[in-house]
């Protein structure tokens, strides 16, 4: 591959990530944020999963729109559960602040446990959602189990996501065009490696 081909390839990837990130913003807003966030994120992960599988020419708008419509209801059921967990975290935080030092230690422990549970779910839920066909509670159960079974992988996913945010934040404006699609691509890539290992182990155990 010559220099011009490499530059063209880089430019293509920049364009892909930018378009998907802007589509994510557009569809999230079209769903009035609350009802658009989870279907738009599912659509974004559908595309980045295809990229990790080698389908680089997937039609971006068509795939995004069709997935947004198809997964709208189930993605929003997941969204309601996450909004409830986030609400509980906020209430727990406010309550912890009002306690005395002795009592607050236990509450702080509970608060951080809930935060950890929330982060593990949020990191794993969308890659699972677009890779497997499960019920809502099966997604939640499996996301949490993968987080516990693969703690190093989960840590790398969290640290890698923060590293992407940190690098893009160093140049004003880049987050708007690339942040969410870049993180989605990274999480999809990490998750697919894990799923392949699980599936290989399952195949070997049935032999």
C-alpha distance (Angstrom), angle and dihedral (degrees) to the residues before:
residue distance angle dihedral
X1 . . .
X2 3.81 . .
X3 3.80 127.2 .
X4 3.80 93.2 -98.5
X5 3.80 91.4 50.2
X6 3.80 90.6 51.0
X7 3.81 91.6 49.3
X8 3.81 90.2 48.6
X9 3.81 90.4 50.1
X10 3.81 91.5 50.6
X11 3.81 90.7 47.9
X12 3.81 90.1 50.8
X13 3.80 91.7 53.0
X14 3.80 91.8 47.4
X15 3.81 89.4 52.0
X16 3.82 93.3 46.8
X17 3.81 93.7 50.5
X18 3.80 92.0 44.8
X19 3.83 94.6 50.1
X20 3.81 93.6 47.7
X21 3.81 91.7 47.3
X22 3.81 91.4 51.1
X23 3.81 90.9 46.2
X24 3.81 88.5 52.7
X25 3.81 90.6 54.5
X26 3.81 92.7 44.4
X27 3.81 96.3 50.3
X28 3.81 93.0 41.3
X29 3.80 89.3 55.4
X30 3.83 91.9 43.5
X31 3.80 87.4 57.2
X32 3.82 89.7 52.9
X33 3.83 87.8 -106.7
X34 3.83 95.1 -90.7
X35 3.81 93.9 63.2
X36 3.79 96.2 28.9
X37 3.80 101.8 49.6
X38 3.80 100.0 76.0
X39 3.84 99.2 38.7
X40 3.82 90.0 46.3
X41 3.80 91.0 49.4
X42 3.81 90.8 48.7
X43 3.81 89.3 51.3
X44 3.80 91.0 49.5
X45 3.82 92.1 50.5
X46 3.81 90.2 47.9
X47 3.80 89.1 60.1
X48 3.81 96.4 42.7
X49 3.81 89.5 48.4
X50 3.80 89.0 55.1
X51 3.80 88.9 51.4
X52 3.80 91.7 53.1
X53 3.82 88.2 51.2
X54 3.81 89.9 54.6
X55 3.82 99.6 -101.7
X56 3.81 97.1 130.1
X57 3.81 96.0 157.8
X58 3.80 96.6 59.8
X59 3.85 109.3 143.2
X60 3.79 101.3 -107.6
X61 3.81 105.4 -157.1
X62 3.81 95.1 36.6
X63 3.82 92.8 49.2
X64 3.79 92.9 43.9
X65 3.80 93.8 49.8
X66 3.81 95.9 44.2
X67 3.82 92.3 48.2
X68 3.80 92.0 45.7
X69 3.82 90.3 55.5
X70 3.79 95.6 40.7
X71 3.82 96.6 48.7
X72 3.81 97.8 34.1
X73 3.81 97.2 108.4
X74 3.81 100.9 39.8
X75 3.80 92.9 41.1
X76 3.79 89.7 53.1
X77 3.81 91.4 49.4
X78 3.80 86.3 57.0
X79 3.78 88.1 45.2
X80 3.80 92.7 55.2
X81 3.82 89.9 52.1
X82 3.80 91.2 50.4
X83 3.81 92.2 46.5
X84 3.82 88.9 52.4
X85 3.81 91.7 49.9
X86 3.81 90.4 47.9
X87 3.81 89.3 49.6
X88 3.81 91.0 51.3
X89 3.80 89.8 50.1
X90 3.79 90.9 52.0
X91 3.82 92.9 48.2
X92 3.81 89.9 46.8
X93 3.80 90.0 50.7
X94 3.81 93.1 50.8
X95 3.81 91.8 46.4
X96 3.81 92.4 48.4
X97 3.81 90.8 53.6
X98 3.81 90.8 56.9
X99 3.82 95.8 53.2
X100 3.79 129.7 93.8
X101 3.81 118.7 -102.9
X102 3.81 96.4 -98.2
X103 3.78 96.1 48.1
X104 3.80 94.0 40.6
X105 3.83 93.3 61.9
X106 3.82 91.1 69.0
X107 3.79 92.1 43.5
X108 3.81 91.7 49.0
X109 3.81 88.7 53.1
X110 3.79 89.9 51.6
X111 3.80 91.1 45.7
X112 3.80 93.8 53.2
X113 3.81 91.0 45.5
X114 3.80 89.3 54.9
X115 3.81 90.4 46.3
X116 3.80 90.6 52.4
X117 3.81 90.8 48.8
X118 3.82 89.9 49.8
X119 3.82 94.2 48.9
X120 3.82 93.2 47.5
X121 3.80 90.7 50.7
X122 3.79 94.1 45.7
X123 3.82 93.7 48.5
X124 3.81 94.5 50.7
X125 3.80 105.7 29.0
X126 3.82 100.7 79.9
X127 3.83 98.2 45.5
X128 3.83 86.8 50.3
X129 3.80 92.7 45.0
X130 3.81 93.9 58.0
X131 3.83 96.5 38.2
X132 3.83 102.4 48.5
X133 3.80 135.9 35.1
X134 3.82 105.3 -129.9
X135 3.78 139.8 140.0
X136 3.79 118.6 -89.9
X137 3.79 94.5 -102.8
X138 3.81 92.0 44.6
X139 3.80 88.2 57.8
X140 3.80 90.6 52.2
X141 3.80 93.4 45.6
X142 3.80 94.2 47.2
X143 3.82 93.5 44.8
X144 3.80 90.8 54.1
X145 3.82 93.0 44.7
X146 3.81 92.6 50.6
X147 3.79 88.9 49.5
X148 3.81 90.1 54.2
X149 3.81 96.9 40.4
X150 3.81 93.3 46.5
X151 3.83 104.5 35.5
X152 3.82 94.1 154.8
X153 3.79 91.1 51.3
X154 3.79 90.4 48.7
X155 3.80 91.0 49.4
X156 3.81 91.3 49.8
X157 3.81 89.8 50.3
X158 3.81 91.6 51.9
X159 3.82 94.7 43.8
X160 3.81 92.4 44.0
X161 3.81 91.8 50.5
X162 3.79 90.5 50.9
X163 3.82 90.7 47.3
X164 3.82 90.2 54.4
X165 3.81 90.1 49.4
X166 3.82 91.3 47.9
X167 3.82 94.2 49.3
X168 3.80 94.7 46.4
X169 3.81 91.7 45.3
X170 3.80 89.8 59.7
X171 3.82 88.8 75.0
X172 3.84 115.2 49.4
X173 3.79 114.0 -120.0
X174 3.80 98.9 19.6
X175 3.80 93.8 101.0
X176 3.79 90.9 61.9
X177 3.80 92.2 55.2
X178 3.80 103.9 34.1
X179 3.82 115.9 10.7
X180 3.81 105.1 94.6
X181 3.80 97.9 34.6
X182 3.83 90.7 48.6
X183 3.80 92.7 50.5
X184 3.80 90.4 44.9
X185 3.81 91.0 52.1
X186 3.81 91.4 49.0
X187 3.82 93.8 47.8
X188 3.81 91.2 46.4
X189 3.80 90.9 51.9
X190 3.81 93.3 48.2
X191 3.80 93.0 45.1
X192 3.79 95.2 48.2
X193 3.81 90.0 56.5
X194 3.81 89.4 53.3
X195 3.82 93.7 47.2
X196 3.80 91.6 49.9
X197 3.81 90.2 53.7
X198 3.81 91.5 49.0
X199 3.80 91.9 47.7
X200 3.81 91.4 47.3
X201 3.81 90.9 50.9
X202 3.81 90.5 49.2
X203 3.80 91.0 50.0
X204 3.81 92.0 49.3
X205 3.81 92.1 48.1
X206 3.81 91.5 55.4
X207 3.81 93.1 53.4
